[in-house]
Amino acid sequence: MKKIISITLALFFVLSFAVLAYAYDNFVDDSAMLFSSDETSEITDCVESFSLETGYSLAVVTTDDSMGKSSDEYADDYLDDLIDNQCWSEDSMLFLIDMDNREIYISTTGSAMDSYDSFQIDNIIDSGYSELVQGNYARAVILMTETAEGIYNESNDENYDNIYGYIGSYEDYGYNEYDYDYYDYVDNNRSGFSVDFTDILVYIIVGIGAAGITVLIVKSKYKNHGKDDMFDTDDISLDITGSTDNVISRNVVTTRIPKNNNHGKHGGGFSGGGSVHRSSGGRMHGGGGRKF
């Protein structure tokens, strides 16, 4: 009896961990208190839909105190903490509304980096930017999440078409019906197409004849060409006994290269971390953001 109970409990825990392994993490951390309770629920539903569709964990975070960090540093460190200390998947995303730096920022890790390049992240921000600048933060997040899900689905559809070559209905796949009449199984040749020994012999003779004629024509053209007289260079020879180089003038051109102190930031535009970079914790991240 005890053995049966032990086995049952073991199976229960195994199944429980299996379910957790396939569960996608997502949550909304509204530290800046930008969302109402109803808006938080709506955002949570939207985030869950995104995670189930893409397989990526997604966090929506707001803050009015970035602790002296830039938006990309804050977002990357926050996402690193979720992965390292909250057992989040490496394939994760984070949407940050940074009221301290007045910037919207998206951070990606793992496979999400491959799914969303700088151009696509800029499109995601575009979808909710007008709502963001008007103070409709919840609406902005929902639009951005829906756009991210749409980009993922569109990308997957394109990859499927490229891999499997889908071009329409079943008949368009190129699986044509087998034409048995097209083959002649007696001589193992396709009907209407045969080459016998006589044809091959004729082709060989014609080829040899054409080659021989070409050789004879070329040989006859060069037969009477004698050796041309050598050019006499005695009358135009020049002996150089010595040479020297004299400096007449000297010009030095210098160009000052201005130092870039912006570190890739462009106020009001796409900024910071748009390409793959490494966070302070050492993890590779993708992402990008924009001031508002």
Secondary structure, DSSP 4 states (H G I P E B T S, - for coil): -HHHHHHHHHHHHHHHHHHHHTPPPEEEEETT--S-HHHHHHHHHHHHHHHHHH--EEEEEEES--TT--HHHHHHHHHHHHHHHS---SSEEEEEEETTTTEEEEEE-THHHHH--HHHHHHHHHHHHHHHHTT-HHHHHHHHHHHHHHHHHHHHHHHHHHHH---SSGGGG--PPP-GGGEETTTTEETT----HHHHHHHHHHHHHHHHHHHHHHHHHHHT--PPPPPP-GGG-------------------------STT--TTSEES--S-EE-TTS-EEEEEEEE-
